Amino acid sequence: PKVENYAIETSVSANEEDRKYYLNQGKTITAKVTLSKNVFVQGAPTFKFTNGIELDFVGSSSNLITFSGAVPAGFNGALEYKTSKCITKSDTITDTSGNVLLSSETTSNEQTDIIIDTTAPNAPAVKSADNTELTDNTELTDNGYYQESVKFKIISNDADVINYEYSLDAGTSWKVAKNDGTDTVSLSYAEL
């Protein structure tokens, strides 16, 4: 038997702008390999990507072998595989006559539409007008407000947005800021 097709899948929806799939730690990747003949798997082959991420064998049905696994910590970049080396322990995959799975004749790297990003982003910070970061230790007025006004930037690719919503209490409540044509929203301390 030989490989006829590779299908690399994830349950994460594609990004609408670039049609790529962005995965972070713990998200599942599945590789479905279609073979030229029905096969038996008598062992534990894996599907290995060039960056070292390895998927475990989870089952086979007729001429389809399925591998699956979660994205581990510490991996970043485009997900690709080398067609001649992506299935490890291929000698455990045989057809009904006992012939082992043949390695791919090509040695090309196949890039998927999956981008791995396990680097956590920096936590957002609120800064005062003089660019000083406001923290839990920032002095508040007697009524619980910050003593000075703050500004923050709205990142949006949609110039047609009339209002932006923002939350200062982790999403429990939302406030509206009018789009004035800039990407900065200014709030007085009374609004915080």
QUIKA-V454892 format. One record per residue. N is the residue number from 1. RES is the residue in one letter. SS is DSSP state (H for helix, E for strand, C for the rest). Layout:
n:res:ss
N:RES:SS
N:RES:SS
This chain:
n:res:ss
1:P:C
2:K:E
3:V:E
4:E:E
5:N:E
6:Y:E
7:A:E
8:I:E
9:E:E
10:T:E
11:S:C
12:V:C
13:S:C
14:A:C
15:N:C
16:E:C
17:E:C
18:D:C
19:R:C
20:K:C
21:Y:E
22:Y:E
23:L:E
24:N:C
25:Q:C
26:G:C
27:K:C
28:T:E
29:I:E
30:T:E
31:A:E
32:K:E
33:V:E
34:T:E
35:L:E
36:S:C
37:K:C
38:N:C
39:V:E
40:F:E
41:V:E
42:Q:C
43:G:C
44:A:C
45:P:C
46:T:E
47:F:E
48:K:E
49:F:C
50:T:C
51:N:C
52:G:C
53:I:C
54:E:E
55:L:E
56:D:E
57:F:E
58:V:E
59:G:E
60:S:E
61:S:E
62:S:C
63:N:C
64:L:E
65:I:E
66:T:E
67:F:E
68:S:E
69:G:E
70:A:E
71:V:C
72:P:C
73:A:C
74:G:C
75:F:C
76:N:E
77:G:E
78:A:E
79:L:E
80:E:E
81:Y:E
82:K:E
83:T:C
84:S:C
85:K:C
86:C:C
87:I:E
88:T:C
89:K:C
90:S:H
91:D:H
92:T:H
93:I:E
94:T:E
95:D:E
96:T:C
97:S:C
98:G:C
99:N:C
100:V:E
101:L:C
102:L:E
103:S:C
104:S:C
105:E:C
106:T:C
107:T:C
108:S:C
109:N:E
110:E:E
111:Q:E
112:T:E
113:D:E
114:I:E
115:I:E
116:I:E
117:D:E
118:T:C
119:T:C
120:A:C
121:P:C
122:N:C
123:A:C
124:P:C
125:A:C
126:V:E
127:K:E
128:S:E
129:A:C
130:D:C
131:N:C
132:T:C
133:E:E
134:L:E
135:T:C
136:D:C
137:N:C
138:T:C
139:E:C
140:L:E
141:T:C
142:D:C
143:N:C
144:G:C
145:Y:C
146:Y:E
147:Q:C
148:E:C
149:S:C
150:V:E
151:K:E
152:F:E
153:K:E
154:I:C
155:I:C
156:S:C
157:N:C
158:D:C
159:A:C
160:D:C
161:V:C
162:I:C
163:N:E
164:Y:E
165:E:E
166:Y:E
167:S:C
168:L:C
169:D:C
170:A:C
171:G:C
172:T:C
173:S:C
174:W:C
175:K:E
176:V:E
177:A:E
178:K:E
179:N:C
180:D:C
181:G:C
182:T:C
183:D:C
184:T:E
185:V:E
186:S:E
187:L:E
188:S:C
189:Y:H
190:A:H
191:E:H
192:L:C
